[in-house]
Amino acid sequence: MEEQFDNHFNREEIELLARQSKFVQRKGKLDGFSFLSLIVFNSDCLAYESLNDLGTKLELDYDIDMTKQALNDRFNKYAVQFLKTSLEKLMHKQLSVSDSLIQCTEFKRILIKDSVCFQIDESMADSFPGSGGSGSRANVRIQLEYDLLTGKVVDLSLNAFNDQDAVNSMLTLDVVNEGDLIVRDLAYMHLEALNGFLARLGHFLSRLQTNRKVYQQQDDKVIELDFAKIAQGMRKFSVQKIEETVYLGTDFALQVRLFIYLLPKAVYQERMRKLNRNAKKQGRQLTAESKARAQLTLFITSAPKEKISIDTAWKVYTLRWQIELTFKVWKSIWKIDKVKKVKQERLECYIWAKLFIIVISWHVLWFISKMLRQLYGENLSFYKAMKTIVFYIDRLKQMITGGTVAAGKYLAEFLLLSRKRHLLEKKKSGNYSPEILFGAFTVSNTGMVVSVEG
């Protein structure tokens, strides 16, 4: 395993990528390895430091003397491409690792995906347009998708805010493989995407859109489900959940299993208060259909009963929130959204460098999680462990650049530290991904689970 981390920062390979991306076109003061090291391991400071500060660090740490203007010139389109391709190479390496950290019988992978957005300087509105109106004129959107069973990142991309999730869901269909379970937010789960998952022999679990009509075959005709009658009947007979086979789309081409859960009255009333507030702000009236559906929580899946049951579906869907907690770590610990006014190429270098070091740290922590689980039967708090990595970033740098022996020493020390400082603490309220995975699926106890909760 140590060799994998050593290979993350192979100098010869990095220099080759620098030449291929044209960041290095002739021999000069600044080579690809020094630039990547400076940007990646100083990425937290790039949001605050001046070019003069970076130049000072370059001289003290790498013995390279460059003027502010010369360094500024190196933040160009070739530098952006160099950092981007370096990250792609890194992701390819972690995907090629064959170790499965969790053995799940029902699915080969559980892919969860979402995006995080943050505001940047309005001068970049042409390249990264924002939401418009009263919102910011310039925002970036980062898409992340990873396998919850192994921690392997399968998609990571930088986009403009108005590159919507629905469009992205079609652009990344090629990451779906046979035997996968896709769990995503509603924005990604339109009909074309769902059919795309099935075409690649994957399965999906999703909430049902509030305006999506569903149909059912009764005798020789197809009828639209009446959710008002369903809710009324469930309350009358004290039924908490039911399952139906239904069709989506006006051509009834997509057949799915529909899980219908009746909400407690207090939860329903709170949901209605929110719906009424939003409707009032938008100057519209709630429809009878909206009021009826507000009594229910609705999920759809293409998976057969032996893989996902009505008793486990809701909990399985809550696994999607792990990615929201991951973004919280990105912002609160890595401060990926803290940027200042700089030229576009420097901003993009900052973001790609931040993502590069996040992926390396992510890989380290999933390895530590596996060891904690296998050796001691204990679970890692991703949040606690990541705080330590960021605070002692120089130690991570020494591990990555120091060769196989340094990598092995770092991992062994971090494992022992994690047993003392980074264990997941169970609280009275809330479900945790370890409990959900082991409760919903046939998961080997020799595997690993990770939580980003503190």
PAVEXKOL-164446 format. One record per residue (C-alpha): chain; x, y, z. Coordinates in steps of 0.2 Angstrom, whole numbers, plus 2048, in hexadecimal, padded with zeros to 3 digits. Layout:
<mol = A u = X v = Y w = Z>
...
This chain:
<mol = A u = 800 v = 800 w = 800>
<mol = A u = 80E v = 80C w = 804>
<mol = A u = 814 v = 80B w = 7F1>
<mol = A u = 803 v = 812 w = 7EC>
<mol = A u = 806 v = 822 w = 7F6>
<mol = A u = 818 v = 823 w = 7F0>
<mol = A u = 812 v = 822 w = 7DE>
<mol = A u = 806 v = 831 w = 7E1>
<mol = A u = 814 v = 83D w = 7DF>
<mol = A u = 821 v = 835 w = 7D4>
<mol = A u = 82D v = 842 w = 7CE>
<mol = A u = 830 v = 83B w = 7BD>
<mol = A u = 81E v = 838 w = 7B9>
<mol = A u = 819 v = 84A w = 7BF>
<mol = A u = 827 v = 852 w = 7B4>
<mol = A u = 820 v = 848 w = 7A5>
<mol = A u = 80E v = 84E w = 7A8>
<mol = A u = 816 v = 860 w = 7A9>
<mol = A u = 81D v = 85E w = 798>
<mol = A u = 80E v = 856 w = 791>
<mol = A u = 803 v = 864 w = 797>
<mol = A u = 810 v = 871 w = 790>
<mol = A u = 812 v = 878 w = 7A2>
<mol = A u = 825 v = 874 w = 79F>
<mol = A u = 82A v = 877 w = 78D>
<mol = A u = 83D v = 87B w = 790>
<mol = A u = 849 v = 879 w = 79F>
<mol = A u = 846 v = 888 w = 7AB>
<mol = A u = 846 v = 88C w = 7BD>
<mol = A u = 835 v = 885 w = 7C1>
<mol = A u = 832 v = 872 w = 7BD>
<mol = A u = 822 v = 869 w = 7BF>
<mol = A u = 826 v = 860 w = 7CF>
<mol = A u = 82A v = 870 w = 7D8>
<mol = A u = 81B v = 879 w = 7D2>
<mol = A u = 80F v = 86B w = 7D6>
<mol = A u = 817 v = 869 w = 7E7>
<mol = A u = 816 v = 87C w = 7EB>
<mol = A u = 804 v = 87D w = 7E5>
<mol = A u = 7FD v = 86D w = 7EC>
<mol = A u = 805 v = 86E w = 7FE>
<mol = A u = 802 v = 881 w = 7FF>
<mol = A u = 7F0 v = 880 w = 7F8>
<mol = A u = 7E8 v = 886 w = 808>
<mol = A u = 7F3 v = 896 w = 808>
<mol = A u = 7F0 v = 89A w = 7F6>
<mol = A u = 7E0 v = 8A2 w = 7FA>
<mol = A u = 7E9 v = 8AF w = 805>
<mol = A u = 7FB v = 8B0 w = 800>
<mol = A u = 802 v = 8BC w = 7F3>
<mol = A u = 80D v = 8B8 w = 7E5>
<mol = A u = 81C v = 8BF w = 7EF>
<mol = A u = 817 v = 8B3 w = 7FD>
<mol = A u = 817 v = 8A4 w = 7F1>
<mol = A u = 828 v = 8AA w = 7E9>
<mol = A u = 82F v = 8AA w = 7FB>
<mol = A u = 829 v = 899 w = 7FE>
<mol = A u = 830 v = 893 w = 7EE>
<mol = A u = 841 v = 89A w = 7F2>
<mol = A u = 842 v = 893 w = 803>
<mol = A u = 83B v = 882 w = 800>
<mol = A u = 841 v = 87E w = 7EF>
<mol = A u = 84F v = 88A w = 7EC>
<mol = A u = 847 v = 892 w = 7DD>
<mol = A u = 849 v = 8A4 w = 7DB>
<mol = A u = 83A v = 8AC w = 7D1>
<mol = A u = 833 v = 8BE w = 7D0>
<mol = A u = 821 v = 8C1 w = 7D3>
<mol = A u = 81E v = 8C4 w = 7C1>
<mol = A u = 827 v = 8B4 w = 7BB>
<mol = A u = 81D v = 8AA w = 7C7>
<mol = A u = 80D v = 8B2 w = 7C2>
<mol = A u = 810 v = 8AE w = 7B0>
<mol = A u = 812 v = 89B w = 7B5>
<mol = A u = 7FF v = 89B w = 7BA>
<mol = A u = 7F9 v = 899 w = 7A9>
<mol = A u = 7EE v = 88D w = 79F>
<mol = A u = 7FC v = 880 w = 79E>
<mol = A u = 7FE v = 880 w = 7B1>
<mol = A u = 7EB v = 87D w = 7B3>
<mol = A u = 7EC v = 86F w = 7A7>
<mol = A u = 7FB v = 868 w = 7B0>
<mol = A u = 7F2 v = 868 w = 7C1>
<mol = A u = 7E2 v = 861 w = 7B9>
<mol = A u = 7EB v = 852 w = 7B0>
<mol = A u = 7F5 v = 84F w = 7C0>
<mol = A u = 7E5 v = 84D w = 7CA>
<mol = A u = 7DE v = 842 w = 7BC>
<mol = A u = 7ED v = 837 w = 7BD>
<mol = A u = 7EC v = 836 w = 7D0>
<mol = A u = 7D9 v = 831 w = 7CF>
<mol = A u = 7DE v = 823 w = 7C2>
<mol = A u = 7EA v = 81C w = 7CE>
<mol = A u = 7DE v = 81B w = 7DC>
<mol = A u = 7D1 v = 813 w = 7D1>
<mol = A u = 7DD v = 806 w = 7CB>
<mol = A u = 7E0 v = 800 w = 7DD>
<mol = A u = 7D7 v = 7EF w = 7DD>
<mol = A u = 7D5 v = 7EE w = 7F0>
<mol = A u = 7C2 v = 7EE w = 7F5>
<mol = A u = 7C1 v = 7F6 w = 806>
<mol = A u = 7AF v = 7F0 w = 809>
<mol = A u = 7A8 v = 7E0 w = 803>
<mol = A u = 796 v = 7E3 w = 7FE>
<mol = A u = 78C v = 7D4 w = 7F6>
<mol = A u = 77D v = 7DF w = 7EF>
<mol = A u = 787 v = 7EC w = 7E5>
<mol = A u = 799 v = 7ED w = 7DE>
<mol = A u = 799 v = 800 w = 7E2>
<mol = A u = 78E v = 80D w = 7EA>
<mol = A u = 791 v = 81D w = 7E1>
<mol = A u = 78B v = 82D w = 7E9>
<mol = A u = 78C v = 83E w = 7E0>
<mol = A u = 789 v = 850 w = 7E3>
<mol = A u = 791 v = 861 w = 7E0>
<mol = A u = 797 v = 870 w = 7EB>
<mol = A u = 797 v = 882 w = 7E5>
<mol = A u = 79F v = 891 w = 7EB>
<mol = A u = 7A1 v = 8A3 w = 7E6>
<mol = A u = 7B0 v = 8AB w = 7DD>
<mol = A u = 7B4 v = 8BC w = 7D8>
<mol = A u = 7A8 v = 8C4 w = 7CB>
<mol = A u = 7B6 v = 8C7 w = 7BF>
<mol = A u = 7B5 v = 8B5 w = 7BA>
<mol = A u = 7A2 v = 8B5 w = 7B6>
<mol = A u = 7A6 v = 8B2 w = 7A4>
<mol = A u = 7AF v = 8A2 w = 7A7>
<mol = A u = 7A5 v = 89D w = 7B7>
<mol = A u = 794 v = 8A5 w = 7B6>
<mol = A u = 78A v = 8A4 w = 7C6>
<mol = A u = 777 v = 8A3 w = 7C9>
<mol = A u = 773 v = 8B5 w = 7C3>
<mol = A u = 766 v = 8C0 w = 7CB>
<mol = A u = 76A v = 8C4 w = 7DD>
<mol = A u = 776 v = 8B6 w = 7DE>
<mol = A u = 789 v = 8B7 w = 7DA>
<mol = A u = 78E v = 8BA w = 7C9>
<mol = A u = 79C v = 8AE w = 7CA>
<mol = A u = 79C v = 89C w = 7D2>
<mol = A u = 7A5 v = 88C w = 7D0>
<mol = A u = 79D v = 87B w = 7D1>
<mol = A u = 7A8 v = 86B w = 7D6>
<mol = A u = 7A0 v = 85A w = 7D2>
<mol = A u = 7A5 v = 84B w = 7DD>
<mol = A u = 7A0 v = 839 w = 7DB>
<mol = A u = 7A8 v = 82B w = 7E5>
<mol = A u = 7A5 v = 819 w = 7EA>
<mol = A u = 79F v = 818 w = 7FC>
<mol = A u = 7A5 v = 806 w = 7FD>
<mol = A u = 7B8 v = 809 w = 7F9>
<mol = A u = 7BA v = 81C w = 7F9>
<mol = A u = 7C0 v = 81D w = 7E7>
<mol = A u = 7BC v = 82D w = 7DF>
<mol = A u = 7B4 v = 82A w = 7CD>
<mol = A u = 7B0 v = 83C w = 7C8>
<mol = A u = 7B7 v = 84D w = 7CD>
<mol = A u = 7B5 v = 85C w = 7C2>
<mol = A u = 7B5 v = 86F w = 7C3>
<mol = A u = 7A7 v = 878 w = 7BA>
<mol = A u = 79D v = 888 w = 7BA>
<mol = A u = 78E v = 88A w = 7C5>
<mol = A u = 782 v = 88A w = 7B7>
<mol = A u = 789 v = 879 w = 7B1>
<mol = A u = 77A v = 870 w = 7B9>
<mol = A u = 77A v = 85F w = 7C2>
<mol = A u = 76D v = 858 w = 7B6>
<mol = A u = 779 v = 85B w = 7A7>
<mol = A u = 788 v = 854 w = 7B1>
<mol = A u = 77E v = 844 w = 7B4>
<mol = A u = 77E v = 840 w = 7A2>
<mol = A u = 790 v = 845 w = 79F>
<mol = A u = 796 v = 839 w = 7AC>
<mol = A u = 78C v = 82A w = 7A8>
<mol = A u = 79C v = 821 w = 7A2>
<mol = A u = 7A1 v = 81F w = 7B5>
<mol = A u = 792 v = 813 w = 7B8>
<mol = A u = 797 v = 800 w = 7B7>
<mol = A u = 78C v = 7F0 w = 7B8>
<mol = A u = 788 v = 7ED w = 7CA>
<mol = A u = 789 v = 7FF w = 7D0>
<mol = A u = 77C v = 807 w = 7DB>
<mol = A u = 77A v = 81A w = 7D7>
<mol = A u = 773 v = 825 w = 7E5>
<mol = A u = 772 v = 837 w = 7E0>
<mol = A u = 768 v = 847 w = 7E4>
<mol = A u = 758 v = 84A w = 7DA>
<mol = A u = 761 v = 856 w = 7CE>
<mol = A u = 76B v = 848 w = 7C6>
<mol = A u = 75D v = 83C w = 7C5>
<mol = A u = 752 v = 840 w = 7B6>
<mol = A u = 74B v = 833 w = 7AB>
<mol = A u = 759 v = 833 w = 79E>
<mol = A u = 766 v = 831 w = 7AB>
<mol = A u = 75C v = 823 w = 7B3>
<mol = A u = 75B v = 81A w = 7A3>
<mol = A u = 76E v = 81D w = 7A0>
<mol = A u = 772 v = 814 w = 7B1>
<mol = A u = 767 v = 805 w = 7AC>
<mol = A u = 76F v = 804 w = 79A>
<mol = A u = 780 v = 802 w = 7A3>
<mol = A u = 779 v = 7F5 w = 7AE>
<mol = A u = 779 v = 7FF w = 7BE>
<mol = A u = 76B v = 802 w = 7CA>
<mol = A u = 765 v = 812 w = 7D2>
<mol = A u = 75C v = 818 w = 7E2>
<mol = A u = 755 v = 829 w = 7E2>
<mol = A u = 747 v = 835 w = 7E9>
<mol = A u = 739 v = 837 w = 7DE>
<mol = A u = 737 v = 849 w = 7D7>
<mol = A u = 729 v = 852 w = 7DE>
<mol = A u = 721 v = 855 w = 7CD>
<mol = A u = 725 v = 844 w = 7C5>
<mol = A u = 715 v = 83B w = 7C1>
<mol = A u = 715 v = 828 w = 7C3>
<mol = A u = 70A v = 81B w = 7BB>
<mol = A u = 704 v = 80A w = 7BF>
<mol = A u = 6FC v = 7FC w = 7B5>
<mol = A u = 6EB v = 7F6 w = 7BB>
<mol = A u = 6E2 v = 7E9 w = 7B1>
<mol = A u = 6E4 v = 7EE w = 79F>
<mol = A u = 6E7 v = 801 w = 7A2>
<mol = A u = 6F5 v = 80C w = 7A9>
<mol = A u = 6EF v = 819 w = 7B6>
<mol = A u = 6F8 v = 827 w = 7BF>
<mol = A u = 6FB v = 824 w = 7D2>
<mol = A u = 6F1 v = 82F w = 7DD>
<mol = A u = 6FC v = 833 w = 7EC>
<mol = A u = 6EE v = 83C w = 7F5>
<mol = A u = 6E4 v = 82C w = 7F6>
<mol = A u = 6F3 v = 822 w = 7FA>
<mol = A u = 6F8 v = 82D w = 809>
<mol = A u = 6E6 v = 82D w = 80F>
<mol = A u = 6E5 v = 81A w = 80E>
<mol = A u = 6F6 v = 818 w = 817>
<mol = A u = 6F0 v = 824 w = 825>
<mol = A u = 6DF v = 81B w = 827>
<mol = A u = 6E7 v = 80A w = 828>
<mol = A u = 6F6 v = 80F w = 832>
<mol = A u = 702 v = 809 w = 824>
<mol = A u = 713 v = 811 w = 825>
<mol = A u = 71B v = 80B w = 815>
<mol = A u = 716 v = 802 w = 805>
<mol = A u = 71E v = 7FD w = 7F5>
<mol = A u = 717 v = 7FE w = 7E3>
<mol = A u = 71E v = 7FA w = 7D2>
<mol = A u = 71B v = 80A w = 7C7>
<mol = A u = 720 v = 811 w = 7B6>
<mol = A u = 729 v = 822 w = 7B3>
<mol = A u = 727 v = 82D w = 7A3>
<mol = A u = 719 v = 830 w = 798>
<mol = A u = 71E v = 821 w = 78D>
<mol = A u = 71E v = 816 w = 79D>
<mol = A u = 72F v = 80F w = 797>
<mol = A u = 738 v = 80F w = 7A8>
<mol = A u = 731 v = 803 w = 7B5>
<mol = A u = 737 v = 806 w = 7C7>
<mol = A u = 733 v = 801 w = 7D9>
<mol = A u = 72B v = 80F w = 7E3>
<mol = A u = 72D v = 810 w = 7F6>
<mol = A u = 71F v = 81A w = 7FE>
<mol = A u = 722 v = 81F w = 810>
<mol = A u = 715 v = 829 w = 81A>
<mol = A u = 71C v = 837 w = 825>
<mol = A u = 717 v = 83A w = 837>
<mol = A u = 70B v = 848 w = 838>
<mol = A u = 717 v = 854 w = 841>
<mol = A u = 724 v = 851 w = 833>
<mol = A u = 717 v = 854 w = 826>
<mol = A u = 711 v = 864 w = 82E>
<mol = A u = 723 v = 86B w = 82F>
<mol = A u = 725 v = 866 w = 81C>
<mol = A u = 715 v = 86F w = 818>
<mol = A u = 71A v = 87F w = 821>
<mol = A u = 72A v = 87F w = 817>
<mol = A u = 721 v = 87C w = 806>
<mol = A u = 714 v = 88A w = 80A>
<mol = A u = 722 v = 896 w = 80E>
<mol = A u = 72B v = 892 w = 7FE>
<mol = A u = 71B v = 893 w = 7F4>
<mol = A u = 717 v = 8A4 w = 7FC>
<mol = A u = 728 v = 8AB w = 7F7>
<mol = A u = 725 v = 8A6 w = 7E5>
<mol = A u = 714 v = 8AC w = 7E5>
<mol = A u = 70B v = 89C w = 7E1>
<mol = A u = 6FF v = 890 w = 7E9>
<mol = A u = 703 v = 87E w = 7EE>
<mol = A u = 6FA v = 871 w = 7E3>
<mol = A u = 6EF v = 863 w = 7EB>
<mol = A u = 6FC v = 857 w = 7E4>
<mol = A u = 70A v = 860 w = 7ED>
<mol = A u = 701 v = 860 w = 7FD>
<mol = A u = 6FD v = 84D w = 7FB>
<mol = A u = 70F v = 849 w = 7F7>
<mol = A u = 715 v = 853 w = 806>
<mol = A u = 70E v = 845 w = 811>
<mol = A u = 71A v = 838 w = 809>
<mol = A u = 72C v = 835 w = 806>
<mol = A u = 72E v = 82C w = 7F5>
<mol = A u = 73D v = 822 w = 7EE>
<mol = A u = 73F v = 819 w = 7DE>
<mol = A u = 74C v = 80B w = 7DA>
<mol = A u = 750 v = 7FF w = 7CC>
<mol = A u = 758 v = 7F3 w = 7D8>
<mol = A u = 750 v = 7E2 w = 7DC>
<mol = A u = 749 v = 7DE w = 7ED>
<mol = A u = 757 v = 7D3 w = 7F2>
<mol = A u = 763 v = 7E2 w = 7F0>
<mol = A u = 758 v = 7F1 w = 7F7>
<mol = A u = 749 v = 7EE w = 801>
<mol = A u = 73C v = 7FB w = 807>
<mol = A u = 743 v = 7F9 w = 818>
<mol = A u = 754 v = 7FE w = 813>
<mol = A u = 751 v = 80A w = 805>
<mol = A u = 74F v = 81A w = 80F>
<mol = A u = 75F v = 817 w = 81A>
<mol = A u = 769 v = 812 w = 80A>
<mol = A u = 764 v = 823 w = 802>
<mol = A u = 76A v = 82C w = 812>
<mol = A u = 77C v = 826 w = 80D>
<mol = A u = 77B v = 834 w = 800>
<mol = A u = 77D v = 841 w = 80E>
<mol = A u = 78F v = 83B w = 810>
<mol = A u = 794 v = 845 w = 801>
<mol = A u = 78C v = 855 w = 809>
<mol = A u = 797 v = 852 w = 818>
<mol = A u = 7A6 v = 850 w = 80D>
<mol = A u = 7A3 v = 861 w = 806>
<mol = A u = 7A2 v = 868 w = 817>
<mol = A u = 7B3 v = 861 w = 81A>
<mol = A u = 7B9 v = 869 w = 80A>
<mol = A u = 7B3 v = 87A w = 810>
<mol = A u = 7B6 v = 879 w = 823>
<mol = A u = 7C7 v = 871 w = 823>
<mol = A u = 7CE v = 873 w = 811>
<mol = A u = 7C6 v = 884 w = 80F>
<mol = A u = 7C4 v = 881 w = 7FC>
<mol = A u = 7B7 v = 88F w = 7FB>
<mol = A u = 7C3 v = 89C w = 802>
<mol = A u = 7CA v = 8A5 w = 7F3>
<mol = A u = 7D0 v = 8B6 w = 7EF>
<mol = A u = 7D0 v = 8C1 w = 7DF>
<mol = A u = 7DD v = 8BA w = 7D4>
<mol = A u = 7DE v = 8B6 w = 7C1>
<mol = A u = 7D4 v = 8A8 w = 7BB>
<mol = A u = 7E3 v = 89C w = 7B8>
<mol = A u = 7EA v = 89E w = 7C9>
<mol = A u = 7D8 v = 89B w = 7D1>
<mol = A u = 7D6 v = 88B w = 7C7>
<mol = A u = 7E8 v = 885 w = 7CC>
<mol = A u = 7E3 v = 888 w = 7DE>
<mol = A u = 7D3 v = 87E w = 7DC>
<mol = A u = 7DB v = 86F w = 7D3>
<mol = A u = 7EA v = 86F w = 7DF>
<mol = A u = 7DD v = 86F w = 7EE>
<mol = A u = 7D4 v = 860 w = 7E6>
<mol = A u = 7E4 v = 857 w = 7E3>
<mol = A u = 7E9 v = 858 w = 7F5>
<mol = A u = 7D8 v = 853 w = 7FB>
<mol = A u = 7D8 v = 843 w = 7F0>
<mol = A u = 7E9 v = 83E w = 7F7>
<mol = A u = 7E2 v = 841 w = 809>
<mol = A u = 7D2 v = 838 w = 805>
<mol = A u = 7DC v = 829 w = 7FF>
<mol = A u = 7E7 v = 829 w = 80F>
<mol = A u = 7D8 v = 82A w = 81A>
<mol = A u = 7CE v = 81C w = 811>
<mol = A u = 7DE v = 811 w = 814>
<mol = A u = 7DF v = 815 w = 826>
<mol = A u = 7CC v = 812 w = 828>
<mol = A u = 7CE v = 801 w = 820>
<mol = A u = 7DC v = 7FD w = 82C>
<mol = A u = 7D3 v = 803 w = 83B>
<mol = A u = 7C4 v = 7F8 w = 837>
<mol = A u = 7CD v = 7E9 w = 832>
<mol = A u = 7DA v = 7E9 w = 841>
<mol = A u = 7CF v = 7F0 w = 84F>
<mol = A u = 7BD v = 7F0 w = 849>
<mol = A u = 7BC v = 803 w = 84B>
<mol = A u = 7B6 v = 811 w = 840>
<mol = A u = 7BF v = 821 w = 83A>
<mol = A u = 7B8 v = 832 w = 83C>
<mol = A u = 7BD v = 83A w = 82B>
<mol = A u = 7BB v = 84C w = 832>
<mol = A u = 7C7 v = 849 w = 841>
<mol = A u = 7D4 v = 841 w = 837>
<mol = A u = 7D3 v = 84E w = 828>
<mol = A u = 7D6 v = 85C w = 835>
<mol = A u = 7E6 v = 854 w = 83A>
<mol = A u = 7EC v = 851 w = 828>
<mol = A u = 7E9 v = 863 w = 824>
<mol = A u = 7F1 v = 86A w = 834>
<mol = A u = 800 v = 85F w = 831>
<mol = A u = 801 v = 861 w = 81E>
<mol = A u = 814 v = 861 w = 81E>
<mol = A u = 814 v = 84F w = 825>
<mol = A u = 809 v = 84A w = 817>
<mol = A u = 815 v = 852 w = 80B>
<mol = A u = 823 v = 848 w = 812>
<mol = A u = 819 v = 838 w = 810>
<mol = A u = 815 v = 83B w = 7FE>
<mol = A u = 826 v = 841 w = 7F8>
<mol = A u = 831 v = 837 w = 804>
<mol = A u = 82F v = 826 w = 7FB>
<mol = A u = 828 v = 815 w = 801>
<mol = A u = 830 v = 815 w = 812>
<mol = A u = 82A v = 826 w = 817>
<mol = A u = 818 v = 821 w = 811>
<mol = A u = 818 v = 811 w = 81B>
<mol = A u = 81E v = 81B w = 82B>
<mol = A u = 811 v = 828 w = 829>
<mol = A u = 803 v = 81C w = 826>
<mol = A u = 808 v = 812 w = 835>
<mol = A u = 809 v = 821 w = 840>
<mol = A u = 7F9 v = 828 w = 83A>
<mol = A u = 7F0 v = 818 w = 83E>
<mol = A u = 7F6 v = 818 w = 850>
<mol = A u = 7F1 v = 82A w = 852>
<mol = A u = 7E0 v = 827 w = 84A>
<mol = A u = 7DC v = 819 w = 857>
<mol = A u = 7DF v = 827 w = 864>
<mol = A u = 7D8 v = 836 w = 85C>
<mol = A u = 7CE v = 833 w = 84D>
<mol = A u = 7C1 v = 826 w = 851>
<mol = A u = 7AF v = 828 w = 84D>
<mol = A u = 7A4 v = 82C w = 85C>
<mol = A u = 792 v = 826 w = 85B>
<mol = A u = 786 v = 832 w = 861>
<mol = A u = 774 v = 82F w = 867>
<mol = A u = 76C v = 838 w = 859>
<mol = A u = 76F v = 834 w = 847>
<mol = A u = 774 v = 825 w = 83C>
<mol = A u = 785 v = 823 w = 836>
<mol = A u = 78C v = 81B w = 826>
<mol = A u = 793 v = 80C w = 82F>
<mol = A u = 783 v = 808 w = 836>
<mol = A u = 779 v = 80A w = 826>
<mol = A u = 785 v = 800 w = 81C>
<mol = A u = 786 v = 7F1 w = 827>
<mol = A u = 773 v = 7F2 w = 82A>
<mol = A u = 76E v = 7F4 w = 818>
<mol = A u = 77A v = 7E9 w = 80F>
<mol = A u = 784 v = 7D8 w = 810>
<mol = A u = 794 v = 7E0 w = 815>
<mol = A u = 7A3 v = 7D7 w = 81B>
<mol = A u = 7A9 v = 7DB w = 82C>
<mol = A u = 7BB v = 7DB w = 826>
<mol = A u = 7B7 v = 7EA w = 81B>
<mol = A u = 7B8 v = 7FC w = 81F>
<mol = A u = 7AC v = 80A w = 822>
<mol = A u = 7AF v = 81D w = 823>
<mol = A u = 7A5 v = 82B w = 829>
<mol = A u = 7A9 v = 83E w = 826>
<mol = A u = 79F v = 842 w = 836>
<mol = A u = 7A9 v = 848 w = 845>
